[in-house]
Amino acid sequence: MYQLDDVLLEYQLTRPGPALDRLTGILRPLGDHPTVLGTLRAFIDCGLDRRRTAELLRVHPRTVDYRLRKAASVTGLDPTRGSDVALVHASLAAYTMALAQRES
């Protein structure tokens, strides 16, 4: 079970409003690319470590690189660039929450 402190950023980022809609929209194009979206999620969860991501997904590290480049080309945000990481993480939290709400 999570405590609020464990998901504080994600909780705040998923509050309703125009910013949430914009954050969700950033990753919406990746809905057509589930492996790319899954790789992006794993990359964030693995602390931006490509090798750990590749091990987790059981793919070659170059496959992770390819998928991250694809995510960058589709969204306009490069998950490997420091200046984009926070927005990618926020967008992922918002997008994940929106998907969960649709499924329930």
N, CA, C and O of each residue as an XYZ file, in Angstrom:
416
protein
N       0.842     -1.166      0.000
C       0.000      0.000      0.000
C       0.898      1.244      0.000
O       1.900      1.303      0.712
N       0.522      2.217     -0.800
C       1.270      3.465     -0.870
C       0.780      4.454      0.186
O      -0.403      4.495      0.524
N       1.701      5.235      0.688
C       1.371      6.371      1.537
C       1.375      7.609      0.630
O       2.001      7.590     -0.430
N       0.697      8.663      1.025
C       0.642      9.872      0.212
C       2.041     10.376     -0.118
O       2.282     10.816     -1.242
N       2.960     10.323      0.829
C       4.327     10.795      0.578
C       5.024     10.004     -0.527
O       5.944     10.516     -1.165
N       4.599      8.766     -0.761
C       5.204      7.940     -1.803
C       4.804      8.391     -3.203
O       5.542      8.174     -4.164
N       3.651      9.010     -3.315
C       3.119      9.407     -4.627
C       2.707     10.879     -4.646
O       1.799     11.259     -5.385
N       3.352     11.682     -3.861
C       2.968     13.086     -3.697
C       2.948     13.840     -5.023
O       1.966     14.514     -5.331
N       4.004     13.737     -5.800
C       4.062     14.442     -7.084
C       2.970     13.937     -8.021
O       2.244     14.726     -8.626
N       2.862     12.628     -8.133
C       1.860     12.051     -9.022
C       0.447     12.463     -8.599
O      -0.391     12.776     -9.445
N       0.190     12.461     -7.299
C      -1.127     12.858     -6.793
C      -1.451     14.296     -7.216
O      -2.536     14.565     -7.731
N      -0.528     15.193     -7.000
C      -0.779     16.594     -7.330
C      -0.933     16.804     -8.824
O      -1.754     17.609     -9.261
N      -0.147     16.084     -9.605
C      -0.197     16.234    -11.056
C      -1.486     15.721    -11.666
O      -1.826     16.084    -12.792
N      -2.199     14.891    -10.948
C      -3.412     14.305    -11.511
C      -4.690     14.997    -11.043
O      -5.782     14.460    -11.226
N      -4.571     16.167    -10.451
C      -5.763     16.936    -10.066
C      -6.398     17.519    -11.324
O      -5.680     17.956    -12.224
N      -7.720     17.535    -11.406
C      -8.412     18.019    -12.606
C      -8.057     19.465    -12.950
O      -7.774     20.283    -12.074
N      -8.080     19.748    -14.231
C      -7.847     21.107    -14.699
C      -7.212     21.120    -16.076
O      -6.890     20.064    -16.621
N      -7.030     22.300    -16.643
C      -6.491     22.400    -17.998
C      -5.058     21.868    -18.110
O      -4.683     21.325    -19.149
N      -4.270     22.017    -17.068
C      -2.895     21.508    -17.122
C      -2.894     19.984    -17.209
O      -2.073     19.398    -17.915
N      -3.807     19.350    -16.496
C      -3.903     17.889    -16.552
C      -4.240     17.430    -17.970
O      -3.659     16.466    -18.469
N      -5.163     18.111    -18.604
C      -5.531     17.763    -19.978
C      -4.340     17.903    -20.918
O      -4.129     17.061    -21.791
N      -3.572     18.952    -20.739
C      -2.391     19.153    -21.597
C      -1.330     18.107    -21.327
O      -0.714     17.586    -22.256
N      -1.110     17.791    -20.036
C      -0.130     16.753    -19.698
C      -0.530     15.409    -20.290
O       0.304     14.698    -20.851
N      -1.791     15.066    -20.165
C      -2.287     13.801    -20.710
C      -2.121     13.764    -22.221
O      -1.776     12.725    -22.785
N      -2.361     14.873    -22.866
C      -2.275     14.944    -24.320
C      -0.884     14.737    -24.876
O      -0.732     14.304    -26.018
N       0.126     15.037    -24.092
C       1.499     14.878    -24.576
C       1.787     13.438    -24.964
O       2.401     13.186    -26.001
N       1.354     12.500    -24.151
C       1.657     11.088    -24.418
C       0.547     10.360    -25.161
O       0.713      9.198    -25.530
N      -0.573     11.018    -25.386
C      -1.684     10.366    -26.082
C      -1.265      9.735    -27.413
O      -1.743      8.643    -27.722
N      -0.394     10.364    -28.219
C       0.013      9.721    -29.477
C       0.727      8.381    -29.283
O       0.780      7.567    -30.204
N       1.272      8.154    -28.098
C       1.933      6.874    -27.847
C       0.944      5.746    -27.601
O       1.345      4.589    -27.475
N      -0.344      6.067    -27.531
C      -1.359      5.033    -27.409
C      -1.335      4.074    -28.586
O      -1.751      2.922    -28.463
N      -0.853      4.541    -29.715
C      -0.712      3.695    -30.908
C       0.601      2.915    -30.905
O       0.851      2.119    -31.810
N       1.432      3.139    -29.899
C       2.747      2.503    -29.802
C       2.947      1.931    -28.392
O       3.767      2.445    -27.630
N       2.209      0.878    -28.041
C       2.255      0.389    -26.662
C       3.635     -0.069    -26.197
O       3.958      0.071    -25.017
N       4.448     -0.608    -27.086
C       5.787     -1.034    -26.647
C       6.660      0.177    -26.338
O       7.488      0.137    -25.429
N       6.473      1.246    -27.093
C       7.232      2.472    -26.836
C       6.783      3.074    -25.507
O       7.617      3.498    -24.707
N       5.494      3.113    -25.270
C       4.967      3.640    -24.012
C       5.447      2.800    -22.833
O       5.841      3.346    -21.802
N       5.417      1.485    -22.976
C       5.900      0.605    -21.917
C       7.381      0.791    -21.643
O       7.821      0.744    -20.494
N       8.139      0.998    -22.692
C       9.577      1.241    -22.529
C       9.813      2.567    -21.827
O      10.677      2.664    -20.956
N       9.064      3.570    -22.192
C       9.186      4.873    -21.543
C       8.861      4.756    -20.057
O       9.577      5.308    -19.222
N       7.807      4.057    -19.727
C       7.428      3.856    -18.326
C       8.541      3.104    -17.576
O       8.903      3.483    -16.462
N       9.069      2.060    -18.175
C      10.133      1.279    -17.541
C      11.396      2.126    -17.372
O      12.080      2.024    -16.353
N      11.704      2.949    -18.357
C      12.883      3.811    -18.303
C      12.787      4.788    -17.131
O      13.760      4.993    -16.405
N      11.627      5.381    -16.955
C      11.406      6.287    -15.820
C      11.507      5.509    -14.513
O      12.169      5.949    -13.573
N      10.847      4.349    -14.455
C      10.858      3.530    -13.235
C      12.262      3.027    -12.887
O      12.565      2.796    -11.716
N      13.104      2.858    -13.883
C      14.474      2.370    -13.673
C      15.459      3.516    -13.452
O      16.670      3.317    -13.552
N      14.964      4.689    -13.160
C      15.841      5.815    -12.868
C      16.649      6.298    -14.056
O      17.775      6.768    -13.895
N      16.077      6.185    -15.253
C      16.691      6.630    -16.507
C      17.930      5.803    -16.867
O      18.824      6.288    -17.561
N      17.977      4.582    -16.402
C      19.095      3.688    -16.671
C      18.712      2.750    -17.818
O      17.866      1.871    -17.661
N      19.353      2.955    -18.978
C      19.007      2.166    -20.165
C      19.278      0.675    -19.966
O      18.475     -0.170    -20.364
N      20.402      0.366    -19.354
C      20.750     -1.056    -19.170
C      19.754     -1.759    -18.246
O      19.314     -2.871    -18.538
N      19.401     -1.118    -17.142
C      18.401     -1.711    -16.239
C      17.062     -1.849    -16.944
O      16.358     -2.843    -16.764
N      16.710     -0.849    -17.748
C      15.474     -0.913    -18.510
C      15.500     -2.101    -19.462
O      14.529     -2.853    -19.555
N      16.614     -2.268    -20.168
C      16.743     -3.392    -21.099
C      16.642     -4.726    -20.366
O      15.992     -5.653    -20.848
N      17.278     -4.823    -19.211
C      17.195     -6.062    -18.427
C      15.756     -6.327    -17.984
O      15.271     -7.455    -18.077
N      15.086     -5.297    -17.508
C      13.706     -5.445    -17.057
C      12.795     -5.917    -18.189
O      11.951     -6.793    -18.001
N      12.982     -5.324    -19.362
C      12.139     -5.642    -20.511
C      12.633     -6.858    -21.292
O      11.948     -7.357    -22.185
N      13.834     -7.326    -20.943
C      14.456     -8.467    -21.627
C      14.643     -8.196    -23.106
O      14.311     -9.016    -23.961
N      15.191     -7.007    -23.383
C      15.531     -6.610    -24.746
C      16.964     -6.086    -24.745
O      17.552     -5.865    -23.686
N      17.510     -5.893    -25.917
C      18.858     -5.345    -26.058
C      18.819     -3.845    -25.721
O      17.831     -3.177    -26.026
N      19.872     -3.313    -25.101
C      19.902     -1.869    -24.809
C      19.676     -0.992    -26.039
O      19.118      0.100    -25.927
N      20.101     -1.457    -27.202
C      19.860     -0.663    -28.419
C      18.374     -0.596    -28.753
O      17.907      0.380    -29.339
N      17.641     -1.625    -28.381
C      16.184     -1.602    -28.573
C      15.569     -0.527    -27.693
O      14.668      0.194    -28.123
N      16.051     -0.419    -26.469
C      15.586      0.644    -25.568
C      15.898      2.001    -26.193
O      15.040      2.884    -26.217
N      17.123      2.174    -26.700
C      17.496      3.441    -27.337
C      16.571      3.766    -28.506
O      16.112      4.900    -28.649
N      16.304      2.769    -29.335
C      15.419      2.982    -30.486
C      14.026      3.427    -30.030
O      13.457      4.373    -30.575
N      13.493      2.743    -29.039
C      12.144      3.073    -28.563
C      12.096      4.453    -27.908
O      11.104      5.169    -28.048
N      13.151      4.830    -27.198
C      13.178      6.164    -26.591
C      13.283      7.245    -27.659
O      12.688      8.314    -27.522
N      14.045      6.968    -28.733
C      14.093      7.927    -29.849
C      12.723      8.047    -30.509
O      12.313      9.136    -30.909
N      12.016      6.919    -30.621
C      10.669      6.930    -31.198
C       9.734      7.769    -30.314
O       8.941      8.561    -30.822
N       9.833      7.590    -28.997
C       9.014      8.394    -28.077
C       9.304      9.876    -28.267
O       8.386     10.696    -28.271
N      10.569     10.217    -28.422
C      10.947     11.617    -28.619
C      10.387     12.154    -29.932
O       9.911     13.288    -29.986
N      10.441     11.351    -30.984
C       9.953     11.851    -32.273
C       8.430     11.998    -32.280
O       7.896     12.894    -32.934
N       7.738     11.128    -31.563
C       6.273     11.184    -31.541
C       5.765     12.300    -30.624
O       4.794     12.980    -30.956
N       6.417     12.489    -29.471
C       5.919     13.455    -28.479
C       6.586     14.815    -28.536
O       6.023     15.804    -28.067
N       7.772     14.874    -29.104
C       8.533     16.122    -29.093
C       9.336     16.313    -27.820
O      10.011     17.330    -27.659
N       9.270     15.340    -26.907
C      10.037     15.392    -25.663
C      11.025     14.236    -25.643
O      10.654     13.089    -25.892
N      12.269     14.536    -25.349
C      13.310     13.520    -25.309
C      13.493     13.048    -23.872
O      13.991     13.803    -23.036
N      13.099     11.816    -23.572
C      13.192     11.336    -22.190
C      14.627     11.162    -21.700
O      14.847     10.893    -20.519
N      15.588     11.311    -22.579
C      16.992     11.211    -22.162
C      17.624     12.582    -21.935
O      18.767     12.675    -21.487
N      16.891     13.631    -22.239
C      17.402     14.999    -22.066
C      16.912     15.539    -20.728
O      15.713     15.546    -20.449
N      17.841     15.983    -19.917
C      17.529     16.452    -18.574
C      16.410     17.466    -18.515
O      15.581     17.420    -17.606
N      16.371     18.378    -19.462
C      15.354     19.421    -19.436
C      13.955     18.899    -19.748
O      12.969     19.577    -19.459
N      13.852     17.708    -20.332
C      12.537     17.140    -20.676
C      12.062     16.081    -19.685
O      10.883     15.728    -19.678
N      12.961     15.576    -18.854
C      12.625     14.441    -17.980
C      11.454     14.743    -17.048
O      10.550     13.918    -16.914
N      11.453     15.895    -16.410
C      10.377     16.217    -15.466
C       9.023     16.263    -16.178
O       8.027     15.770    -15.647
N       8.982     16.844    -17.361
C       7.722     16.920    -18.098
C       7.284     15.542    -18.590
O       6.092     15.232    -18.587
N       8.234     14.719    -19.011
C       7.900     13.346    -19.412
C       7.324     12.584    -18.215
O       6.308     11.900    -18.343
N       7.966     12.701    -17.068
C       7.494     12.015    -15.865
C       6.091     12.502    -15.491
O       5.212     11.693    -15.191
N       5.883     13.802    -15.507
C       4.571     14.358    -15.175
C       3.514     13.890    -16.177
O       2.404     13.528    -15.789
N       3.856     13.899    -17.443
C       2.923     13.458    -18.481
C       2.580     11.986    -18.316
O       1.436     11.579    -18.518
N       3.572     11.194    -17.951
C       3.340      9.769    -17.746
C       2.394      9.537    -16.571
O       1.516      8.677    -16.645
N       2.564     10.284    -15.503
C       1.668     10.161    -14.347
C       0.236     10.540    -14.743
O      -0.714      9.842    -14.388
N       0.088     11.631    -15.466
C      -1.244     12.083    -15.878
C      -1.885     11.106    -16.855
O      -3.069     10.793    -16.735
N      -1.119     10.631    -17.809
C      -1.634      9.704    -18.816
C      -2.056      8.384    -18.175
O      -3.106      7.834    -18.508
N      -1.242      7.884    -17.264
C      -1.540      6.632    -16.572
C      -2.827      6.762    -15.760
O      -3.653      5.850    -15.751
N      -2.996      7.884    -15.085
C      -4.200      8.117    -14.309
C      -5.424      8.199    -15.217
O      -6.478      7.652    -14.892
N      -5.287      8.872    -16.337
C      -6.414      8.990    -17.267
C      -6.816      7.619    -17.806
O      -8.006      7.336    -17.944
N      -5.842      6.768    -18.112
C      -6.152      5.417    -18.581
C      -6.863      4.615    -17.499
O      -7.827      3.903    -17.779
N      -6.391      4.730    -16.273
C      -7.004      3.987    -15.167
C      -8.446      4.432    -14.957
O      -9.309      3.607    -14.659
N      -8.715      5.714    -15.107
C     -10.075      6.219    -14.927
C     -10.997      5.693    -16.035
O     -12.156      5.364    -15.783
N     -10.474      5.619    -17.249
C     -11.284      5.106    -18.365
C     -11.631      3.643    -18.188
O     -12.719      3.203    -18.558
N     -10.690      2.886    -17.614
C     -10.904      1.442    -17.432
C     -11.840      1.123    -16.285
O     -12.406      0.031    -16.235
N     -12.015      2.065    -15.351
C     -12.885      1.762    -14.202
C     -14.297      2.252    -14.399
O     -15.142      2.071    -13.522
